[in-house]
Amino acid sequence: MQENPRLAFLIVAVIAALFVQREFIDPHVEEAMTSEGQMVALGPLDELTVAIDEPAPDFALTSLEGETVMLSDFRGKTVVLNFWASWCPPCREEMPEFQELWEERGEHGSDDLVMIALDFLVQDTETDARNFIEGNGFTFPVLLDTPDGSVADRYRVRGLPATFFIDREGVVRGVNYGPVFGNLLPAGVAKADAGGS
């Protein structure tokens, strides 16, 4: 039986092309280094979709400081996860309440809560987000969604703002679509606090 050199060459060329595409060209997969030195793909890290009383979908995203942050890094703390954009008036209006909560329980307080503002880059720019956050002196963590909005999609965010209250075990205990003015923020945090104890 005689080998066909053209067929062998074609098979090798196709395998090489697939390898190159997967390793070097695929525009949908960005990787980054975590603080522990592990490489992770930016975006959703599991197949979960958001649901009340179910584990929150984990993700890895880049912060405004250029660090890679995973939601699961905050296990053991109540998490307020807010999807926002700098152009969104209700998002802008609720930010001072988030800063107050962050100072009270996160940054300078009991350190049992983290406030995460997740910028929806599909409709915003990193520069605009940075200017708004720095211009207002907000100090809570700000993460940048992937360019295609993959984390917002996993959380079924259809409008801004959207806020998720996650307990210490990583379970979603409440969600608010729209701004969290008045008692909505403390009520959501209290539900998440109670759920993780």
Residue pairs with C-beta under 8 A, 6 or more apart in sequence:
28 148
29 41
30 41
30 42
30 43
30 146
31 39
31 40
31 41
31 42
32 39
32 40
32 42
32 60
32 62
32 68
33 39
33 68
34 40
34 60
34 68
34 70
35 67
35 68
40 60
40 68
40 70
41 60
42 60
42 61
42 62
42 68
42 146
43 59
43 60
43 61
43 146
43 150
43 151
44 57
44 58
44 59
44 150
44 151
44 154
45 57
45 58
45 59
45 60
45 70
45 72
46 57
46 58
48 54
48 55
48 56
48 57
48 58
48 154
49 57
49 154
49 156
50 56
50 57
50 154
50 155
50 156
50 164
50 172
50 175
51 172
52 172
52 173
52 174
52 175
53 171
53 172
53 173
53 195
54 171
54 172
55 170
55 171
55 172
56 71
56 79
56 81
56 164
56 166
56 170
56 171
56 172
57 71
57 151
57 154
57 155
58 70
58 71
58 72
58 170
59 70
59 71
59 151
59 154
60 68
60 69
60 70
61 68
61 69
61 118
61 143
61 144
61 145
61 146
61 151
62 68
62 69
62 143
62 144
63 69
63 141
63 142
63 143
63 144
64 126
64 129
64 130
64 133
64 142
64 143
64 144
69 141
69 143
71 79
71 81
71 116
71 166
71 170
72 170
74 114
74 116
75 168
75 169
75 170
76 168
77 111
77 112
77 113
77 114
77 168
78 105
78 112
78 113
78 114
78 165
78 166
78 167
78 168
78 189
78 192
78 193
78 196
79 113
79 114
79 116
79 164
79 165
79 166
79 192
80 98
80 101
80 113
80 114
80 115
80 116
80 163
80 164
80 165
80 166
80 185
80 188
80 189
80 192
81 116
81 118
81 155
81 163
81 164
81 165
81 166
82 91
82 94
82 98
82 115
82 116
82 117
82 118
82 161
82 162
82 163
82 164
82 180
83 118
83 120
83 145
83 152
83 155
83 157
83 160
83 161
83 162
83 163
84 91
84 95
84 117
84 118
84 119
84 120
84 160
84 161
85 91
85 119
85 120
85 123
85 124
85 129
85 160
86 92
86 119
86 124
86 125
86 128
86 129
86 131
86 132
87 123
87 124
87 128
88 160
88 161
90 160
90 161
90 178
90 179
91 160
91 161
91 179
92 132
93 179
93 181
94 161
94 179
94 180
94 181
94 185
95 117
95 136
95 138
96 136
97 180
97 181
97 185
98 115
98 117
98 138
98 140
98 185
99 115
99 136
99 137
99 138
99 139
99 140
101 113
101 115
101 185
101 189
102 113
102 114
102 115
102 139
102 140
103 109
103 139
105 111
105 112
105 113
106 113
106 114
106 115
106 140
107 139
107 140
113 189
114 140
114 141
115 140
115 141
116 140
116 141
116 142
116 143
117 133
117 138
117 140
117 141
117 142
117 143
118 142
118 143
118 144
118 145
118 151
118 152
119 126
119 129
119 142
119 143
119 144
119 145
120 145
120 149
120 152
120 157
120 160
121 129
121 144
121 145
121 146
121 147
121 149
122 145
122 147
122 148
122 149
122 152
123 160
126 144
129 142
129 144
133 142
145 151
145 152
149 157
155 162
155 164
158 177
159 177
159 178
161 178
161 179
161 180
162 175
162 176
162 177
162 178
163 175
163 176
163 180
163 185
163 188
164 172
164 174
164 175
165 172
165 173
165 174
165 175
165 176
165 188
165 189
165 191
165 192
166 172
166 173
166 192
167 173
167 192
167 193
167 194
167 195
167 196
168 196
168 197
169 195
169 196
171 195
171 196
173 188
173 191
173 192
173 194
173 195
173 196
174 187
174 188
174 191
174 192
176 184
176 188
180 188
